[in-house]
Amino acid sequence: MTARPSASKFPTASDHRATLTTALPLGISYVGVELIGITDSIMLGRLSTDALSAAGLALSIFNVILVAG
């Protein structure tokens, strides 16, 4: 028995639903991480410029580790 070729090469609604089911929680968590970084910058900026620069350096190192992971 041979497989019948599909009528369309475009993704179906169930394909889109499966992609969103996976991608939406990941996108929401990424936005949450960015909002925490913005909040940290606002709070540390009021403390001192040294604290803000140290947090910026630590965040950039963390982002490299996050992307590599």
Backbone bond lengths (Angstrom), bond angles and torsions (degrees), N, CA, C in turn:
res aa  C-N    CA-C-N  psi(-1)  N-CA   C-N-CA  omega(-1)  CA-C   N-CA-C  phi
1 M - - - 1.437 - - 1.532 108.55 -
2 T 1.305 118.26 125.25 1.458 122.34 -178.72 1.513 110.02 -97.74
3 A 1.326 114.56 150.79 1.459 119.37 179.12 1.517 109.64 -76.22
4 R 1.292 115.02 138.68 1.455 121.20 179.23 1.530 109.07 -81.93
5 P 1.327 118.91 131.49 1.473 119.53 179.04 1.526 110.31 -66.95
6 S 1.326 115.41 145.01 1.461 118.78 -179.62 1.524 110.10 -70.85
7 A 1.316 115.18 153.72 1.455 120.98 -176.54 1.527 111.29 -74.72
8 S 1.321 117.12 -27.77 1.460 120.69 -176.33 1.525 109.70 -133.68
9 K 1.309 115.43 146.13 1.460 120.39 177.04 1.523 111.50 -94.25
10 F 1.321 117.95 -2.99 1.455 122.16 179.31 1.518 110.46 -79.16
11 P 1.347 117.21 149.31 1.460 119.66 178.44 1.529 111.30 -65.76
12 T 1.300 115.36 146.21 1.458 120.45 179.03 1.525 109.83 -89.25
13 A 1.308 115.99 174.42 1.464 120.89 179.35 1.521 110.86 -63.31
14 S 1.312 117.56 -35.50 1.470 119.28 178.95 1.530 110.93 -68.48
15 D 1.324 117.52 -31.53 1.467 120.41 175.14 1.525 110.73 -65.31
16 H 1.321 115.88 -44.25 1.468 120.13 178.44 1.524 110.60 -63.90
17 R 1.314 117.18 -40.80 1.458 121.28 179.40 1.529 110.69 -62.68
18 A 1.314 117.47 -42.32 1.465 121.11 179.16 1.526 111.01 -65.33
19 T 1.317 116.99 -38.98 1.462 120.31 178.47 1.525 110.73 -65.96
20 L 1.324 117.17 -44.75 1.463 120.24 179.12 1.525 111.94 -66.55
21 T 1.318 117.23 -34.08 1.458 120.64 178.52 1.526 110.34 -61.66
22 T 1.299 117.12 -34.32 1.458 121.24 178.69 1.523 111.89 -85.14
23 A 1.313 117.52 -43.85 1.462 121.57 -170.83 1.524 113.55 -79.30
24 L 1.320 118.67 -31.70 1.457 120.20 -175.38 1.528 113.02 -63.34
25 P 1.337 120.46 -48.36 1.472 118.29 177.21 1.526 113.22 -62.87
26 L 1.332 117.23 -35.00 1.464 119.58 177.68 1.526 110.98 -66.28
27 G 1.321 117.08 -40.85 1.461 120.83 178.24 1.515 112.22 -65.57
28 I 1.325 116.87 -40.91 1.462 120.84 179.20 1.526 110.18 -64.88
29 S 1.330 117.61 -41.19 1.461 119.35 179.61 1.524 111.00 -67.10
30 Y 1.335 118.18 -36.05 1.457 120.68 177.70 1.529 110.97 -65.21
31 V 1.323 117.04 -41.56 1.468 120.11 176.97 1.519 109.77 -62.72
32 G 1.328 117.61 -38.69 1.464 120.77 177.87 1.520 112.12 -62.86
33 V 1.320 117.04 -42.31 1.470 120.62 178.25 1.523 110.33 -63.09
34 E 1.320 116.78 -42.29 1.473 119.61 179.38 1.528 111.41 -65.90
35 L 1.322 117.77 -38.24 1.466 120.15 178.33 1.532 111.40 -66.23
36 I 1.320 116.95 -36.29 1.468 119.74 175.74 1.528 110.03 -64.65
37 G 1.332 117.45 -40.62 1.463 120.81 177.61 1.520 112.15 -63.37
38 I 1.330 116.77 -40.29 1.468 120.39 177.96 1.523 110.51 -65.41
39 T 1.334 116.37 -42.84 1.462 120.60 179.06 1.525 111.00 -63.00
40 D 1.327 116.89 -41.81 1.464 120.23 176.90 1.524 111.14 -61.22
41 S 1.310 117.48 -41.37 1.465 120.92 -179.99 1.519 111.31 -64.71
42 I 1.303 116.79 -40.42 1.468 119.84 178.87 1.524 110.46 -64.46
43 M 1.336 116.25 -45.40 1.461 119.53 -178.19 1.526 111.81 -68.09
44 L 1.338 117.65 -41.49 1.458 120.44 -178.56 1.525 112.19 -74.90
45 G 1.317 117.57 -27.59 1.454 120.51 177.16 1.511 112.24 -63.68
46 R 1.312 115.71 -31.64 1.462 119.47 177.85 1.525 111.18 -77.73
47 L 1.332 116.59 -22.71 1.465 120.25 -178.60 1.533 110.85 -75.31
48 S 1.351 116.20 -62.37 1.470 120.36 176.75 1.521 108.89 -169.12
49 T 1.315 114.78 163.14 1.463 119.08 178.69 1.527 111.59 -71.94
50 D 1.344 116.44 -31.27 1.469 119.43 177.39 1.531 111.17 -64.84
51 A 1.319 116.26 -42.93 1.466 120.12 179.02 1.519 110.75 -65.08
52 L 1.321 117.01 -39.24 1.466 121.02 179.46 1.521 111.15 -66.25
53 S 1.331 117.20 -41.65 1.461 119.43 179.92 1.527 111.49 -69.51
54 A 1.325 117.71 -35.91 1.467 120.63 176.95 1.526 110.63 -66.05
55 A 1.312 117.57 -40.40 1.462 120.86 178.41 1.526 110.78 -67.86
56 G 1.326 116.99 -37.02 1.464 119.91 177.59 1.515 111.80 -64.72
57 L 1.321 116.83 -40.65 1.459 120.73 177.13 1.529 110.63 -65.01
58 A 1.325 116.90 -44.95 1.459 120.61 179.77 1.524 110.95 -63.61
59 L 1.319 117.73 -38.72 1.458 121.08 179.43 1.522 111.62 -67.28
60 S 1.316 117.06 -38.07 1.472 118.88 178.29 1.530 111.48 -68.21
61 I 1.330 117.17 -37.19 1.475 120.31 175.48 1.517 109.72 -65.98
62 F 1.333 116.99 -42.10 1.463 121.04 178.73 1.528 111.12 -61.63
63 N 1.326 117.31 -40.58 1.462 120.30 179.98 1.519 111.77 -64.47
64 V 1.328 117.80 -36.35 1.477 120.51 176.60 1.513 109.68 -64.04
65 I 1.332 117.44 -43.71 1.467 121.01 178.25 1.523 110.68 -65.09
66 L 1.331 116.78 -39.37 1.466 121.27 -179.73 1.534 111.01 -63.88
67 V 1.312 117.14 -44.02 1.464 120.57 -179.69 1.519 110.30 -68.45
68 A 1.320 117.44 -39.96 1.456 120.45 179.78 1.522 111.59 -67.22
69 G 1.343 116.13 -30.56 1.471 119.89 -179.51 1.479 110.78 -76.32
